[in-house]
Amino acid sequence: METLRFQEEIGSDIHVPLDIPTPPGADRLQVERELGLTMARLREARETLGPDAPLAGPVQGGIFPDLREQAGREVGELGFSFCPIGAVVPLMEAYRYGELVDVVMAAKKGIPASSCVHLFGAGHPAMFALAVAMGCDVFDSAAYALYAREGRYLTPSGSAKLKELSELPCPCRICRSHSADELRESPEKERLLALHNLHVSLAEISRIRQAIQDGVLWELVDERCRSHPALLRGYRALLSRAATLEEPDRVSKRRFFYRGSESCARTEVIRYHAMLERLTLPSTVLVSMDGRELPGFDLVLPFRPPFGPYPPELGETFPIGQSEIPDWDEVMVAAGCWGIANLIETHPGCRVSISCPDKWTPVVRKEVPGVEVLP
């Protein structure tokens, strides 16, 4: 309680109880023991300072998803509305973004949806968009200064050693008023580099806010996570949980850009496949992948991967009409076939046939076994 009293005396906006940030390498027994101590301190803080005190409820639990979820649930039950997810800096420093996603998403399962989620130590702007996509609302870090101390120049997609740069590819005040050589030789190099790094970090936050407003956050996440294989690993780990992200995601957006196989697992595709069950279909339906309208069918549905079949009336609506895709490839066609499979499964009284180019027939037969494929 001494640390909390001190925070009160100096006028801290948010008081943080003394939690134990168990490192990722700890075994389960150590994690359980230290999590128990953290939760006991949180209960004491809440009971002592009352329900209206501006207290943070750190969520610990090591790299064990069940413990993270348990901790998040208990923190919510204690009435904490500001919930930092702790002990994740070692994961970020080691580029273990897949495990970071596991930890954060497990904690989010337990934390009440109305709570503000804070990601302790999230300092590199390249991972901000991924963190926001996971549901993190607030970050804190001294990374902009720490990187400057090491002579590292931040960019939205990575970092570079200042000593290796011949140009400063940034429009901030520092970079526009100094050449790379001038910045390197400046007696205030560290302070100036820190100001640049801070500018990059704040600009990325603004960029993310605008992406959310425009409904294109996934495009930004995809772009940022392709800047490093470890981030891409984290992105794929998050997309494997896209079904849990679909409900709070916006239904209508400005556009859908297909940027690679990861796009097939995005929330927009999952939602569209699920919505196919709401269609009212006649007795016979042709899904036309080749644009043909063959006789003998009550309804012809065009096909657009990775979404699948769609009623012609929806051809100008999101996501069908606002999606930009390159030439078809096997991955996106397979994803579209998952939509056909869902259509068949949810309409057992309807006979569905598919007309498609020979090139895609093997994919169709693999993803929609037993369906009639017309030559």
KADAGI-V948359 format. One record per pair of residues at least 24 apart in sequence whose ideal C-beta (glycine too) atoms are under 10 Angstrom apart, sorted by the first residue. I is the first residue (numbers start at 1). J is the second residue. Records with the same first field share a line. If there is no record, write none. Layout:
I=J + J
//
This chain:
1=41 + 44 + 45 + 48 + 49
3=41 + 45
4=41 + 44 + 45 + 48 + 49 + 53 + 55
5=48 + 49
7=54 + 55
8=49 + 53 + 54
12=54 + 56
13=54
14=53 + 54 + 55 + 56 + 82 + 84 + 116 + 118 + 138
15=45 + 49 + 53 + 54 + 55 + 56 + 82
16=45 + 55 + 56 + 57 + 58 + 82 + 84 + 86 + 118 + 120
17=41 + 42 + 43 + 44 + 45 + 46 + 48 + 49 + 55 + 56 + 57 + 58 + 80
18=42 + 45 + 58
19=56 + 57 + 58 + 59 + 60 + 71 + 84 + 86 + 87 + 120
20=58 + 60 + 86 + 87
21=58 + 60 + 62 + 86 + 87 + 88 + 89 + 90 + 120 + 121
22=60 + 61 + 62 + 63 + 64 + 67 + 86 + 87
23=62 + 63 + 87 + 89 + 90 + 91
24=62 + 63 + 87 + 88 + 89 + 90 + 91 + 94 + 96 + 99 + 100 + 103
25=62 + 63 + 90
26=62 + 63 + 64 + 87
27=62 + 64
28=62 + 63 + 64 + 66 + 67
30=62
31=60 + 61 + 62 + 63 + 64 + 67 + 68 + 71 + 87
32=61 + 62 + 64 + 67 + 70
34=60 + 61 + 62 + 87
35=59 + 60 + 61 + 62 + 64 + 67 + 68 + 70 + 71 + 74
36=60
38=71 + 74 + 75 + 86
39=70 + 71 + 74 + 75 + 78
42=71 + 74 + 75 + 78 + 80
43=74 + 78
45=78 + 80
46=75 + 78 + 79 + 80
47=78
50=79
51=78 + 79
52=79
53=79
54=81 + 82
55=79 + 80 + 81 + 82
56=80 + 81 + 82 + 83 + 84 + 86 + 116 + 118 + 120
57=81 + 82 + 83 + 84 + 111 + 115 + 118
58=82 + 83 + 84 + 85 + 86 + 87 + 118 + 120
59=83 + 84 + 85 + 86 + 87 + 103 + 104 + 106 + 107 + 108 + 110 + 111 + 115 + 117 + 118 + 120
60=84 + 85 + 86 + 87 + 107
61=85 + 86 + 87 + 103 + 106 + 107 + 110
62=87 + 103
63=87 + 88 + 90 + 91 + 96 + 99 + 100 + 102 + 103 + 106
64=102 + 103 + 106
65=99 + 102 + 103 + 105 + 106 + 107 + 109
66=106 + 109 + 110
67=103 + 106 + 107 + 110
68=102 + 103 + 104 + 105 + 106 + 107 + 108 + 109 + 110 + 111
69=105 + 106 + 107 + 108 + 109 + 110 + 111
70=106 + 107 + 109 + 110
71=106 + 107 + 110 + 111
72=104 + 106 + 107 + 108 + 109 + 110 + 111 + 112 + 115 + 117
73=107 + 109 + 110 + 111 + 112
74=110
75=107 + 110 + 111 + 112 + 115
76=110 + 111 + 112 + 113 + 114 + 115
77=110 + 112
79=112
80=111 + 112 + 115 + 116
81=111 + 112 + 114 + 115 + 116
82=115 + 116 + 117 + 118 + 137 + 138
83=107 + 108 + 110 + 111 + 112 + 115 + 116 + 117 + 118 + 137 + 138
84=116 + 117 + 118 + 119 + 120 + 121 + 136 + 138 + 140
85=111 + 117 + 118 + 119 + 120 + 121 + 122 + 131 + 134 + 136
86=118 + 119 + 120 + 121
87=120 + 121
88=119 + 120 + 121 + 122 + 131
89=119 + 120 + 121 + 122 + 123 + 141 + 143
90=121
91=121 + 234
92=119 + 120 + 121 + 122 + 123 + 124 + 127 + 131 + 141 + 143 + 230 + 234
93=121 + 123 + 124
94=230
95=127 + 228 + 229 + 230 + 231 + 233 + 234
96=230 + 233 + 234
97=127 + 130 + 131 + 225 + 228 + 229 + 230 + 231 + 232 + 233 + 234 + 235 + 236 + 237 + 238
98=230 + 231 + 232 + 233 + 234 + 235 + 236 + 237 + 238 + 240
99=233 + 234 + 237
100=127 + 130 + 131 + 134 + 230 + 231 + 233 + 234 + 237 + 238
101=130 + 131 + 133 + 134 + 233 + 234 + 235 + 236 + 237 + 238 + 239 + 240 + 241
102=234 + 237 + 238 + 241
103=134
104=130 + 131 + 134 + 135 + 136 + 234 + 238
105=134 + 135 + 237 + 238 + 240 + 241 + 244 + 245
106=241
107=134 + 135 + 136
108=134 + 135 + 136 + 241 + 244 + 245
109=241 + 244
111=135
113=247 + 248
123=147 + 154 + 197 + 201
124=154 + 156 + 157 + 158 + 159 + 197 + 200 + 201 + 204 + 228 + 231
125=154 + 155 + 156 + 157 + 158 + 159 + 197 + 200 + 201 + 202 + 203 + 204 + 205 + 207 + 208 + 224
126=154 + 155 + 156 + 157 + 158 + 159 + 200 + 204 + 224 + 225 + 227 + 228 + 231
127=204 + 221 + 224 + 225 + 227 + 228 + 230 + 231 + 234 + 235
128=156 + 201 + 204 + 205 + 207 + 208 + 220 + 221 + 224
129=156 + 204 + 205 + 207 + 208 + 211 + 212 + 217 + 218 + 219 + 220 + 221 + 222 + 223 + 224 + 225 + 231 + 235
130=220 + 221 + 222 + 224 + 225 + 231 + 232 + 234 + 235 + 237 + 238
131=208 + 221 + 234
132=205 + 208 + 209 + 211 + 212 + 217 + 220 + 221
133=208 + 212 + 217 + 218 + 220 + 221 + 222 + 224 + 225 + 234 + 235 + 238 + 239 + 242 + 245 + 249 + 267
134=221 + 234 + 237 + 238 + 241 + 245
135=244 + 245 + 248
139=201 + 205
141=201
142=194
143=197 + 198 + 201
144=193 + 194 + 195 + 196 + 197 + 198 + 199 + 200 + 201 + 202
145=190 + 191 + 193 + 194 + 195 + 197 + 198
146=194 + 197
147=193 + 194 + 196 + 197 + 200 + 201
148=189 + 190 + 191 + 192 + 193 + 194 + 195 + 196 + 197 + 198
149=190 + 193 + 194
150=190 + 193
151=184 + 189 + 190 + 193
152=193 + 197
153=180 + 183 + 193 + 196 + 197 + 200
154=193 + 194 + 196 + 197 + 198 + 199 + 200 + 201 + 204
155=196 + 197 + 200 + 204 + 227
156=200 + 201 + 203 + 204 + 207 + 220 + 223 + 224 + 227
157=204 + 223 + 224 + 225 + 226 + 227 + 228 + 231
158=224 + 227 + 228 + 231
159=197 + 200
162=189 + 193 + 196
168=196
170=196 + 197 + 199 + 200 + 203
171=199 + 203
172=196 + 197 + 198 + 199 + 200 + 202 + 203
173=199
174=198 + 199
175=199 + 200
212=250
213=254
214=253 + 254 + 255
215=249 + 250 + 251 + 252 + 253 + 254 + 255 + 256 + 268 + 318 + 322
216=253 + 254 + 255 + 256 + 257
217=249 + 250 + 253
218=242 + 245 + 249 + 253 + 256 + 257 + 259 + 262 + 263 + 266 + 267 + 268
219=253 + 254 + 255 + 256 + 257 + 259 + 263 + 266
221=262 + 266
222=257 + 258 + 259 + 260 + 262 + 263 + 266
223=257 + 259
225=262
226=259 + 260 + 262
232=260 + 262
235=262 + 265
236=261 + 262 + 265
238=262 + 265
239=263 + 264 + 265 + 266 + 267 + 269 + 270
240=265
241=265
242=266 + 267 + 268 + 269 + 270 + 271
243=267 + 270 + 271 + 274
245=270
246=270 + 271 + 274
247=271
250=318
251=275 + 318 + 319
252=317 + 318 + 319 + 322
253=318 + 319 + 322
254=318 + 322
255=318 + 319 + 321 + 322 + 323 + 324
256=306 + 307 + 318 + 319 + 320 + 321 + 322 + 323 + 324 + 325
257=322 + 323 + 324 + 325 + 326
258=305 + 306 + 323 + 324 + 325 + 326 + 328 + 329 + 331 + 332 + 335
259=324 + 325 + 326
260=326 + 329 + 331 + 332
261=306 + 329 + 330 + 331 + 332 + 334 + 335
262=331
263=306 + 323 + 325 + 331 + 332 + 335
264=305 + 306 + 307 + 331 + 332 + 333 + 334 + 335 + 336 + 338
265=306 + 335
266=306 + 319 + 335
268=306 + 307 + 318 + 319 + 322 + 323
269=305 + 306 + 307 + 308 + 319 + 323 + 332 + 335 + 336 + 338 + 339
270=335 + 338
271=307 + 319
272=304 + 306 + 307 + 308 + 310 + 314 + 318 + 319 + 320 + 323 + 336 + 339 + 342
273=306 + 307 + 308 + 335 + 336 + 338 + 339 + 340 + 341 + 342 + 343
274=339 + 342 + 346
275=307 + 314 + 339 + 342
276=301 + 307 + 308 + 309 + 310 + 311 + 338 + 339 + 340 + 341 + 342 + 343 + 344 + 345 + 346 + 347
277=342 + 343 + 345 + 346 + 347
278=346
279=309 + 310 + 311 + 314 + 343 + 346 + 347 + 350
280=311 + 347 + 350
281=311 + 343 + 346 + 347 + 349 + 350 + 351 + 352
282=347 + 349 + 350 + 351
283=349 + 350 + 351
284=350 + 351 + 352 + 353
285=309 + 340 + 343 + 344 + 347 + 350 + 351 + 352 + 353 + 354
286=351 + 352 + 353 + 354 + 355 + 372 + 374
287=336 + 337 + 339 + 340 + 343 + 344 + 352 + 353 + 354 + 355 + 356 + 364 + 368 + 371 + 374
288=353 + 354 + 355 + 356 + 374
289=328 + 333 + 336 + 337 + 340 + 354 + 355 + 356 + 357 + 359 + 360 + 361 + 363 + 364 + 373
290=354 + 355 + 356 + 357 + 358 + 359 + 360 + 374
291=355 + 357
292=355 + 356 + 357 + 374
293=355
294=353 + 355 + 374
296=353
297=351 + 352 + 353 + 355 + 374
298=350 + 351
299=350 + 352
300=355
301=340 + 343 + 352 + 354
303=328 + 333 + 336 + 337 + 339 + 340 + 354 + 355 + 356 + 360
304=328 + 332 + 336 + 339
305=329 + 330 + 331 + 332 + 333 + 334 + 335 + 336 + 337 + 338 + 339 + 360 + 363
306=331 + 332 + 333 + 334 + 335 + 336 + 337 + 338 + 339
307=332 + 335 + 336 + 338 + 339
308=333 + 335 + 336 + 337 + 338 + 339 + 340 + 341 + 342 + 343
309=336 + 337 + 339 + 340 + 342 + 343 + 352 + 354
310=336 + 339
328=357 + 359 + 360 + 363
329=363
330=359 + 360 + 362 + 363 + 366
331=363
332=363
333=359 + 360 + 363 + 364 + 367
334=360 + 363 + 364 + 366 + 367 + 368
335=367
336=360 + 363 + 364 + 367
337=363 + 364 + 365 + 366 + 367 + 368 + 371
338=367 + 368
339=367 + 368
340=364 + 367 + 368 + 371
341=367 + 368 + 369 + 371
342=368
343=368
344=368 + 370 + 371
//
